[in-house]
Amino acid sequence: MRDDHRELRLFLHLAQTLNFGRTSLDCHVSPATLTRTVQRLEADLGHRLFDRGPRGCR
């Protein structure tokens, strides 16, 4: 079962920090879990939410 509130909280934190590592640490989730959450949100919306790169995201 999905926790939409948790997914939204992760998305908002990532949008503020633009850093997957910082968000995963601050929100107590693994980077893989954060990545899967963002990918799931993107798939649901049919739109890319972040441009990811080695120095963070935009």
Predicted model as a PDB file, atoms N, CA, C, CB and O in Angstrom, pLDDT in the B-factor column:
MODEL        1                                                                  
ATOM      1  N   MET A   1       0.843  -1.192   0.000  1.00 58.00           N  
ATOM      2  CA  MET A   1       0.000   0.000   0.000  1.00 58.00           C  
ATOM      3  C   MET A   1       0.879   1.243   0.000  1.00 58.00           C  
ATOM      4  CB  MET A   1      -0.954   0.005   1.221  1.00 58.00           C  
ATOM      5  O   MET A   1       1.834   1.340   0.770  1.00 58.00           O  
ATOM      6  N   ARG A   2       0.554   2.170  -0.852  1.00 72.00           N  
ATOM      7  CA  ARG A   2       1.351   3.389  -0.976  1.00 72.00           C  
ATOM      8  C   ARG A   2       0.971   4.398   0.085  1.00 72.00           C  
ATOM      9  CB  ARG A   2       1.184   4.001  -2.358  1.00 72.00           C  
ATOM     10  O   ARG A   2      -0.184   4.502   0.498  1.00 72.00           O  
ATOM     11  N   ASP A   3       1.976   5.135   0.513  1.00 85.00           N  
ATOM     12  CA  ASP A   3       1.766   6.210   1.471  1.00 85.00           C  
ATOM     13  C   ASP A   3       1.984   7.530   0.732  1.00 85.00           C  
ATOM     14  CB  ASP A   3       2.729   6.076   2.712  1.00 85.00           C  
ATOM     15  O   ASP A   3       3.108   8.027   0.655  1.00 85.00           O  
ATOM     16  N   ASP A   4       0.912   8.088   0.195  1.00 88.00           N  
ATOM     17  CA  ASP A   4       1.009   9.302  -0.610  1.00 88.00           C  
ATOM     18  C   ASP A   4       1.572  10.476   0.182  1.00 88.00           C  
ATOM     19  CB  ASP A   4      -0.352   9.665  -1.163  1.00 88.00           C  
ATOM     20  O   ASP A   4       2.297  11.308  -0.364  1.00 88.00           O  
ATOM     21  N   HIS A   5       1.239  10.542   1.472  1.00 93.00           N  
ATOM     22  CA  HIS A   5       1.746  11.627   2.312  1.00 93.00           C  
ATOM     23  C   HIS A   5       3.268  11.545   2.401  1.00 93.00           C  
ATOM     24  CB  HIS A   5       1.113  11.570   3.728  1.00 93.00           C  
ATOM     25  O   HIS A   5       3.954  12.562   2.300  1.00 93.00           O  
ATOM     26  N   ARG A   6       3.790  10.348   2.589  1.00 95.00           N  
ATOM     27  CA  ARG A   6       5.236  10.148   2.684  1.00 95.00           C  
ATOM     28  C   ARG A   6       5.913  10.494   1.359  1.00 95.00           C  
ATOM     29  CB  ARG A   6       5.556   8.694   3.085  1.00 95.00           C  
ATOM     30  O   ARG A   6       6.956  11.147   1.341  1.00 95.00           O  
ATOM     31  N   GLU A   7       5.318  10.054   0.254  1.00 95.00           N  
ATOM     32  CA  GLU A   7       5.878  10.357  -1.062  1.00 95.00           C  
ATOM     33  C   GLU A   7       5.916  11.860  -1.306  1.00 95.00           C  
ATOM     34  CB  GLU A   7       5.067   9.666  -2.160  1.00 95.00           C  
ATOM     35  O   GLU A   7       6.903  12.376  -1.831  1.00 95.00           O  
ATOM     36  N   LEU A   8       4.866  12.556  -0.937  1.00 94.00           N  
ATOM     37  CA  LEU A   8       4.819  14.000  -1.111  1.00 94.00           C  
ATOM     38  C   LEU A   8       5.863  14.686  -0.231  1.00 94.00           C  
ATOM     39  CB  LEU A   8       3.417  14.532  -0.789  1.00 94.00           C  
ATOM     40  O   LEU A   8       6.520  15.633  -0.663  1.00 94.00           O  
ATOM     41  N   ARG A   9       6.010  14.210   0.993  1.00 96.00           N  
ATOM     42  CA  ARG A   9       7.007  14.774   1.903  1.00 96.00           C  
ATOM     43  C   ARG A   9       8.411  14.605   1.337  1.00 96.00           C  
ATOM     44  CB  ARG A   9       6.911  14.114   3.285  1.00 96.00           C  
ATOM     45  O   ARG A   9       9.218  15.533   1.390  1.00 96.00           O  
ATOM     46  N   LEU A  10       8.709  13.423   0.796  1.00 97.00           N  
ATOM     47  CA  LEU A  10      10.018  13.178   0.186  1.00 97.00           C  
ATOM     48  C   LEU A  10      10.228  14.073  -1.025  1.00 97.00           C  
ATOM     49  CB  LEU A  10      10.157  11.705  -0.218  1.00 97.00           C  
ATOM     50  O   LEU A  10      11.300  14.654  -1.191  1.00 97.00           O  
ATOM     51  N   PHE A  11       9.205  14.189  -1.875  1.00 96.00           N  
ATOM     52  CA  PHE A  11       9.300  15.041  -3.051  1.00 96.00           C  
ATOM     53  C   PHE A  11       9.570  16.497  -2.656  1.00 96.00           C  
ATOM     54  CB  PHE A  11       8.015  14.945  -3.878  1.00 96.00           C  
ATOM     55  O   PHE A  11      10.449  17.139  -3.231  1.00 96.00           O  
ATOM     56  N   LEU A  12       8.830  17.013  -1.692  1.00 97.00           N  
ATOM     57  CA  LEU A  12       8.998  18.403  -1.283  1.00 97.00           C  
ATOM     58  C   LEU A  12      10.384  18.655  -0.702  1.00 97.00           C  
ATOM     59  CB  LEU A  12       7.934  18.784  -0.266  1.00 97.00           C  
ATOM     60  O   LEU A  12      10.997  19.686  -0.978  1.00 97.00           O  
ATOM     61  N   HIS A  13      10.876  17.722   0.097  1.00 97.00           N  
ATOM     62  CA  HIS A  13      12.213  17.885   0.660  1.00 97.00           C  
ATOM     63  C   HIS A  13      13.257  17.876  -0.447  1.00 97.00           C  
ATOM     64  CB  HIS A  13      12.511  16.778   1.685  1.00 97.00           C  
ATOM     65  O   HIS A  13      14.173  18.698  -0.449  1.00 97.00           O  
ATOM     66  N   LEU A  14      13.120  16.952  -1.384  1.00 96.00           N  
ATOM     67  CA  LEU A  14      14.056  16.880  -2.501  1.00 96.00           C  
ATOM     68  C   LEU A  14      13.988  18.150  -3.351  1.00 96.00           C  
ATOM     69  CB  LEU A  14      13.762  15.643  -3.366  1.00 96.00           C  
ATOM     70  O   LEU A  14      15.018  18.628  -3.825  1.00 96.00           O  
ATOM     71  N   ALA A  15      12.809  18.691  -3.545  1.00 96.00           N  
ATOM     72  CA  ALA A  15      12.660  19.927  -4.313  1.00 96.00           C  
ATOM     73  C   ALA A  15      13.370  21.092  -3.622  1.00 96.00           C  
ATOM     74  CB  ALA A  15      11.173  20.256  -4.510  1.00 96.00           C  
ATOM     75  O   ALA A  15      13.854  22.007  -4.289  1.00 96.00           O  
ATOM     76  N   GLN A  16      13.432  21.063  -2.308  1.00 96.00           N  
ATOM     77  CA  GLN A  16      14.118  22.126  -1.565  1.00 96.00           C  
ATOM     78  C   GLN A  16      15.633  21.943  -1.584  1.00 96.00           C  
ATOM     79  CB  GLN A  16      13.622  22.164  -0.122  1.00 96.00           C  
ATOM     80  O   GLN A  16      16.372  22.908  -1.780  1.00 96.00           O  
ATOM     81  N   THR A  17      16.097  20.713  -1.382  1.00 94.00           N  
ATOM     82  CA  THR A  17      17.537  20.482  -1.281  1.00 94.00           C  
ATOM     83  C   THR A  17      18.198  20.248  -2.628  1.00 94.00           C  
ATOM     84  CB  THR A  17      17.802  19.308  -0.389  1.00 94.00           C  
ATOM     85  O   THR A  17      19.375  20.559  -2.810  1.00 94.00           O  
ATOM     86  N   LEU A  18      17.438  19.699  -3.574  1.00 93.00           N  
ATOM     87  CA  LEU A  18      17.961  19.293  -4.888  1.00 93.00           C  
ATOM     88  C   LEU A  18      19.157  18.356  -4.737  1.00 93.00           C  
ATOM     89  CB  LEU A  18      18.365  20.532  -5.714  1.00 93.00           C  
ATOM     90  O   LEU A  18      20.095  18.383  -5.534  1.00 93.00           O  
ATOM     91  N   ASN A  19      19.100  17.518  -3.685  1.00 92.00           N  
ATOM     92  CA  ASN A  19      20.193  16.594  -3.421  1.00 92.00           C  
ATOM     93  C   ASN A  19      19.613  15.293  -2.867  1.00 92.00           C  
ATOM     94  CB  ASN A  19      21.226  17.214  -2.429  1.00 92.00           C  
ATOM     95  O   ASN A  19      19.041  15.264  -1.777  1.00 92.00           O  
ATOM     96  N   PHE A  20      19.777  14.209  -3.649  1.00 92.00           N  
ATOM     97  CA  PHE A  20      19.224  12.923  -3.236  1.00 92.00           C  
ATOM     98  C   PHE A  20      19.864  12.421  -1.942  1.00 92.00           C  
ATOM     99  CB  PHE A  20      19.414  11.893  -4.343  1.00 92.00           C  
ATOM    100  O   PHE A  20      19.175  11.879  -1.078  1.00 92.00           O  
ATOM    101  N   GLY A  21      21.170  12.598  -1.807  1.00 92.00           N  
ATOM    102  CA  GLY A  21      21.868  12.125  -0.611  1.00 92.00           C  
ATOM    103  C   GLY A  21      21.395  12.830   0.643  1.00 92.00           C  
ATOM    104  O   GLY A  21      21.134  12.187   1.660  1.00 92.00           O  
ATOM    105  N   ARG A  22      21.283  14.149   0.579  1.00 95.00           N  
ATOM    106  CA  ARG A  22      20.842  14.939   1.733  1.00 95.00           C  
ATOM    107  C   ARG A  22      19.404  14.586   2.102  1.00 95.00           C  
ATOM    108  CB  ARG A  22      20.963  16.451   1.437  1.00 95.00           C  
ATOM    109  O   ARG A  22      19.082  14.427   3.280  1.00 95.00           O  
ATOM    110  N   THR A  23      18.552  14.465   1.106  1.00 96.00           N  
ATOM    111  CA  THR A  23      17.149  14.132   1.367  1.00 96.00           C  
ATOM    112  C   THR A  23      17.027  12.746   1.975  1.00 96.00           C  
ATOM    113  CB  THR A  23      16.325  14.213   0.077  1.00 96.00           C  
ATOM    114  O   THR A  23      16.255  12.548   2.913  1.00 96.00           O  
ATOM    115  N   SER A  24      17.774  11.789   1.455  1.00 96.00           N  
ATOM    116  CA  SER A  24      17.673  10.430   2.009  1.00 96.00           C  
ATOM    117  C   SER A  24      18.145  10.406   3.456  1.00 96.00           C  
ATOM    118  CB  SER A  24      18.498   9.435   1.167  1.00 96.00           C  
ATOM    119  O   SER A  24      17.558   9.704   4.280  1.00 96.00           O  
ATOM    120  N   LEU A  25      19.195  11.159   3.781  1.00 98.00           N  
ATOM    121  CA  LEU A  25      19.662  11.224   5.168  1.00 98.00           C  
ATOM    122  C   LEU A  25      18.645  11.915   6.070  1.00 98.00           C  
ATOM    123  CB  LEU A  25      21.002  11.955   5.240  1.00 98.00           C  
ATOM    124  O   LEU A  25      18.290  11.399   7.130  1.00 98.00           O  
ATOM    125  N   ASP A  26      18.186  13.076   5.645  1.00 97.00           N  
ATOM    126  CA  ASP A  26      17.254  13.858   6.466  1.00 97.00           C  
ATOM    127  C   ASP A  26      15.919  13.150   6.680  1.00 97.00           C  
ATOM    128  CB  ASP A  26      17.010  15.208   5.824  1.00 97.00           C  
ATOM    129  O   ASP A  26      15.304  13.285   7.738  1.00 97.00           O  
ATOM    130  N   CYS A  27      15.473  12.398   5.676  1.00 97.00           N  
ATOM    131  CA  CYS A  27      14.163  11.741   5.750  1.00 97.00           C  
ATOM    132  C   CYS A  27      14.257  10.277   6.171  1.00 97.00           C  
ATOM    133  CB  CYS A  27      13.466  11.834   4.412  1.00 97.00           C  
ATOM    134  O   CYS A  27      13.247   9.576   6.224  1.00 97.00           O  
ATOM    135  N   HIS A  28      15.478   9.815   6.472  1.00 97.00           N  
ATOM    136  CA  HIS A  28      15.691   8.452   6.977  1.00 97.00           C  
ATOM    137  C   HIS A  28      15.189   7.375   6.018  1.00 97.00           C  
ATOM    138  CB  HIS A  28      15.006   8.289   8.313  1.00 97.00           C  
ATOM    139  O   HIS A  28      14.524   6.422   6.422  1.00 97.00           O  
ATOM    140  N   VAL A  29      15.524   7.550   4.740  1.00 98.00           N  
ATOM    141  CA  VAL A  29      15.241   6.527   3.737  1.00 98.00           C  
ATOM    142  C   VAL A  29      16.527   6.272   2.960  1.00 98.00           C  
ATOM    143  CB  VAL A  29      14.070   6.964   2.779  1.00 98.00           C  
ATOM    144  O   VAL A  29      17.412   7.126   2.915  1.00 98.00           O  
ATOM    145  N   SER A  30      16.622   5.118   2.361  1.00 97.00           N  
ATOM    146  CA  SER A  30      17.810   4.826   1.556  1.00 97.00           C  
ATOM    147  C   SER A  30      17.734   5.610   0.247  1.00 97.00           C  
ATOM    148  CB  SER A  30      17.935   3.294   1.277  1.00 97.00           C  
ATOM    149  O   SER A  30      16.641   5.945  -0.211  1.00 97.00           O  
ATOM    150  N   PRO A  31      18.891   5.906  -0.358  1.00 94.00           N  
ATOM    151  CA  PRO A  31      18.872   6.586  -1.657  1.00 94.00           C  
ATOM    152  C   PRO A  31      18.083   5.799  -2.704  1.00 94.00           C  
ATOM    153  CB  PRO A  31      20.298   6.811  -2.151  1.00 94.00           C  
ATOM    154  O   PRO A  31      17.412   6.389  -3.551  1.00 94.00           O  
ATOM    155  N   ALA A  32      18.164   4.465  -2.644  1.00 96.00           N  
ATOM    156  CA  ALA A  32      17.412   3.639  -3.598  1.00 96.00           C  
ATOM    157  C   ALA A  32      15.910   3.814  -3.410  1.00 96.00           C  
ATOM    158  CB  ALA A  32      17.791   2.158  -3.442  1.00 96.00           C  
ATOM    159  O   ALA A  32      15.166   3.891  -4.388  1.00 96.00           O  
ATOM    160  N   THR A  33      15.462   3.876  -2.163  1.00 96.00           N  
ATOM    161  CA  THR A  33      14.040   4.077  -1.888  1.00 96.00           C  
ATOM    162  C   THR A  33      13.583   5.437  -2.386  1.00 96.00           C  
ATOM    163  CB  THR A  33      13.755   3.942  -0.389  1.00 96.00           C  
ATOM    164  O   THR A  33      12.503   5.560  -2.962  1.00 96.00           O  
ATOM    165  N   LEU A  34      14.398   6.454  -2.167  1.00 96.00           N  
ATOM    166  CA  LEU A  34      14.064   7.791  -2.641  1.00 96.00           C  
ATOM    167  C   LEU A  34      13.980   7.815  -4.165  1.00 96.00           C  
ATOM    168  CB  LEU A  34      15.102   8.811  -2.147  1.00 96.00           C  
ATOM    169  O   LEU A  34      13.055   8.401  -4.728  1.00 96.00           O  
ATOM    170  N   THR A  35      14.930   7.189  -4.823  1.00 94.00           N  
ATOM    171  CA  THR A  35      14.932   7.130  -6.287  1.00 94.00           C  
ATOM    172  C   THR A  35      13.685   6.429  -6.799  1.00 94.00           C  
ATOM    173  CB  THR A  35      16.186   6.411  -6.797  1.00 94.00           C  
ATOM    174  O   THR A  35      13.035   6.917  -7.725  1.00 94.00           O  
ATOM    175  N   ARG A  36      13.342   5.286  -6.204  1.00 96.00           N  
ATOM    176  CA  ARG A  36      12.140   4.555  -6.632  1.00 96.00           C  
ATOM    177  C   ARG A  36      10.879   5.381  -6.397  1.00 96.00           C  
ATOM    178  CB  ARG A  36      12.034   3.214  -5.887  1.00 96.00           C  
ATOM    179  O   ARG A  36       9.953   5.351  -7.208  1.00 96.00           O  
ATOM    180  N   THR A  37      10.843   6.114  -5.293  1.00 96.00           N  
ATOM    181  CA  THR A  37       9.682   6.958  -5.000  1.00 96.00           C  
ATOM    182  C   THR A  37       9.518   8.026  -6.067  1.00 96.00           C  
ATOM    183  CB  THR A  37       9.818   7.610  -3.616  1.00 96.00           C  
ATOM    184  O   THR A  37       8.411   8.248  -6.559  1.00 96.00           O  
ATOM    185  N   VAL A  38      10.613   8.692  -6.430  1.00 96.00           N  
ATOM    186  CA  VAL A  38      10.549   9.730  -7.452  1.00 96.00           C  
ATOM    187  C   VAL A  38      10.175   9.123  -8.800  1.00 96.00           C  
ATOM    188  CB  VAL A  38      11.891  10.475  -7.554  1.00 96.00           C  
ATOM    189  O   VAL A  38       9.372   9.698  -9.535  1.00 96.00           O  
ATOM    190  N   GLN A  39      10.743   7.979  -9.129  1.00 95.00           N  
ATOM    191  CA  GLN A  39      10.401   7.319 -10.396  1.00 95.00           C  
ATOM    192  C   GLN A  39       8.923   6.945 -10.443  1.00 95.00           C  
ATOM    193  CB  GLN A  39      11.264   6.064 -10.597  1.00 95.00           C  
ATOM    194  O   GLN A  39       8.280   7.072 -11.486  1.00 95.00           O  
ATOM    195  N   ARG A  40       8.386   6.486  -9.321  1.00 95.00           N  
ATOM    196  CA  ARG A  40       6.969   6.123  -9.258  1.00 95.00           C  
ATOM    197  C   ARG A  40       6.092   7.365  -9.449  1.00 95.00           C  
ATOM    198  CB  ARG A  40       6.644   5.434  -7.907  1.00 95.00           C  
ATOM    199  O   ARG A  40       5.093   7.317 -10.167  1.00 95.00           O  
ATOM    200  N   LEU A  41       6.467   8.479  -8.802  1.00 95.00           N  
ATOM    201  CA  LEU A  41       5.715   9.721  -8.976  1.00 95.00           C  
ATOM    202  C   LEU A  41       5.765  10.184 -10.429  1.00 95.00           C  
ATOM    203  CB  LEU A  41       6.264  10.817  -8.051  1.00 95.00           C  
ATOM    204  O   LEU A  41       4.755  10.611 -10.987  1.00 95.00           O  
ATOM    205  N   GLU A  42       6.944  10.097 -11.032  1.00 95.00           N  
ATOM    206  CA  GLU A  42       7.091  10.497 -12.430  1.00 95.00           C  
ATOM    207  C   GLU A  42       6.241   9.617 -13.347  1.00 95.00           C  
ATOM    208  CB  GLU A  42       8.563  10.428 -12.851  1.00 95.00           C  
ATOM    209  O   GLU A  42       5.618  10.114 -14.285  1.00 95.00           O  
ATOM    210  N   ALA A  43       6.218   8.319 -13.075  1.00 96.00           N  
ATOM    211  CA  ALA A  43       5.412   7.406 -13.889  1.00 96.00           C  
ATOM    212  C   ALA A  43       3.922   7.717 -13.732  1.00 96.00           C  
ATOM    213  CB  ALA A  43       5.696   5.939 -13.497  1.00 96.00           C  
ATOM    214  O   ALA A  43       3.174   7.702 -14.709  1.00 96.00           O  
ATOM    215  N   ASP A  44       3.500   7.997 -12.506  1.00 95.00           N  
ATOM    216  CA  ASP A  44       2.091   8.318 -12.262  1.00 95.00           C  
ATOM    217  C   ASP A  44       1.680   9.604 -12.980  1.00 95.00           C  
ATOM    218  CB  ASP A  44       1.829   8.455 -10.756  1.00 95.00           C  
ATOM    219  O   ASP A  44       0.576   9.698 -13.517  1.00 95.00           O  
ATOM    220  N   LEU A  45       2.572  10.584 -12.985  1.00 94.00           N  
ATOM    221  CA  LEU A  45       2.265  11.879 -13.597  1.00 94.00           C  
ATOM    222  C   LEU A  45       2.535  11.913 -15.097  1.00 94.00           C  
ATOM    223  CB  LEU A  45       3.063  12.960 -12.924  1.00 94.00           C  
ATOM    224  O   LEU A  45       2.005  12.762 -15.813  1.00 94.00           O  
ATOM    225  N   GLY A  46       3.363  10.984 -15.564  1.00 96.00           N  
ATOM    226  CA  GLY A  46       3.719  10.966 -16.967  1.00 96.00           C  
ATOM    227  C   GLY A  46       4.646  12.102 -17.359  1.00 96.00           C  
ATOM    228  O   GLY A  46       4.665  12.533 -18.512  1.00 96.00           O  
ATOM    229  N   HIS A  47       5.419  12.588 -16.382  1.00 95.00           N  
ATOM    230  CA  HIS A  47       6.301  13.727 -16.621  1.00 95.00           C  
ATOM    231  C   HIS A  47       7.525  13.606 -15.724  1.00 95.00           C  
ATOM    232  CB  HIS A  47       5.561  15.071 -16.368  1.00 95.00           C  
ATOM    233  O   HIS A  47       7.426  13.173 -14.576  1.00 95.00           O  
ATOM    234  N   ARG A  48       8.668  13.991 -16.253  1.00 95.00           N  
ATOM    235  CA  ARG A  48       9.897  13.969 -15.462  1.00 95.00           C  
ATOM    236  C   ARG A  48       9.884  15.143 -14.487  1.00 95.00           C  
ATOM    237  CB  ARG A  48      11.156  14.026 -16.380  1.00 95.00           C  
ATOM    238  O   ARG A  48       9.640  16.281 -14.887  1.00 95.00           O  
ATOM    239  N   LEU A  49      10.145  14.870 -13.211  1.00 94.00           N  
ATOM    240  CA  LEU A  49      10.095  15.906 -12.182  1.00 94.00           C  
ATOM    241  C   LEU A  49      11.449  16.553 -11.929  1.00 94.00           C  
ATOM    242  CB  LEU A  49       9.569  15.326 -10.898  1.00 94.00           C  
ATOM    243  O   LEU A  49      11.517  17.738 -11.601  1.00 94.00           O  
ATOM    244  N   PHE A  50      12.523  15.794 -12.078  1.00 93.00           N  
ATOM    245  CA  PHE A  50      13.872  16.299 -11.818  1.00 93.00           C  
ATOM    246  C   PHE A  50      14.809  15.855 -12.930  1.00 93.00           C  
ATOM    247  CB  PHE A  50      14.390  15.809 -10.445  1.00 93.00           C  
ATOM    248  O   PHE A  50      14.673  14.756 -13.466  1.00 93.00           O  
ATOM    249  N   ASP A  51      15.752  16.707 -13.270  1.00 90.00           N  
ATOM    250  CA  ASP A  51      16.867  16.315 -14.116  1.00 90.00           C  
ATOM    251  C   ASP A  51      17.982  15.891 -13.177  1.00 90.00           C  
ATOM    252  CB  ASP A  51      17.321  17.483 -15.084  1.00 90.00           C  
ATOM    253  O   ASP A  51      18.514  16.710 -12.427  1.00 90.00           O  
ATOM    254  N   ARG A  52      18.340  14.602 -13.214  1.00 84.00           N  
ATOM    255  CA  ARG A  52      19.332  14.081 -12.296  1.00 84.00           C  
ATOM    256  C   ARG A  52      20.720  14.110 -12.923  1.00 84.00           C  
ATOM    257  CB  ARG A  52      18.970  12.664 -11.872  1.00 84.00           C  
ATOM    258  O   ARG A  52      20.884  13.901 -14.125  1.00 84.00           O  
ATOM    259  N   GLY A  53      21.715  14.374 -12.079  1.00 77.00           N  
ATOM    260  CA  GLY A  53      23.092  14.362 -12.525  1.00 77.00           C  
ATOM    261  C   GLY A  53      24.008  14.011 -11.371  1.00 77.00           C  
ATOM    262  O   GLY A  53      23.547  13.863 -10.239  1.00 77.00           O  
ATOM    263  N   PRO A  54      25.296  13.876 -11.637  1.00 78.00           N  
ATOM    264  CA  PRO A  54      26.225  13.487 -10.582  1.00 78.00           C  
ATOM    265  C   PRO A  54      26.358  14.539  -9.470  1.00 78.00           C  
ATOM    266  CB  PRO A  54      27.578  13.218 -11.184  1.00 78.00           C  
ATOM    267  O   PRO A  54      26.800  14.218  -8.368  1.00 78.00           O  
ATOM    268  N   ARG A  55      25.988  15.755  -9.748  1.00 76.00           N  
ATOM    269  CA  ARG A  55      26.096  16.814  -8.739  1.00 76.00           C  
ATOM    270  C   ARG A  55      24.736  17.206  -8.144  1.00 76.00           C  
ATOM    271  CB  ARG A  55      26.758  18.041  -9.351  1.00 76.00           C  
ATOM    272  O   ARG A  55      24.578  18.314  -7.632  1.00 76.00           O  
ATOM    273  N   GLY A  56      23.787  16.323  -8.212  1.00 72.00           N  
ATOM    274  CA  GLY A  56      22.471  16.610  -7.662  1.00 72.00           C  
ATOM    275  C   GLY A  56      21.424  16.589  -8.755  1.00 72.00           C  
ATOM    276  O   GLY A  56      21.536  15.857  -9.738  1.00 72.00           O  
ATOM    277  N   CYS A  57      20.422  17.395  -8.564  1.00 85.00           N  
ATOM    278  CA  CYS A  57      19.345  17.437  -9.546  1.00 85.00           C  
ATOM    279  C   CYS A  57      18.836  18.855  -9.687  1.00 85.00           C  
ATOM    280  CB  CYS A  57      18.200  16.491  -9.149  1.00 85.00           C  
ATOM    281  O   CYS A  57      19.103  19.732  -8.865  1.00 85.00           O  
ATOM    282  N   ARG A  58      18.084  19.046 -10.774  1.00 86.00           N  
ATOM    283  CA  ARG A  58      17.479  20.363 -11.031  1.00 86.00           C  
ATOM    284  C   ARG A  58      16.010  20.157 -11.303  1.00 86.00           C  
ATOM    285  CB  ARG A  58      18.169  21.098 -12.231  1.00 86.00           C  
ATOM    286  O   ARG A  58      15.286  21.122 -11.547  1.00 86.00           O  
TER     287      ARG A  58                                                      
ENDMDL                                                                          
END                                                                             
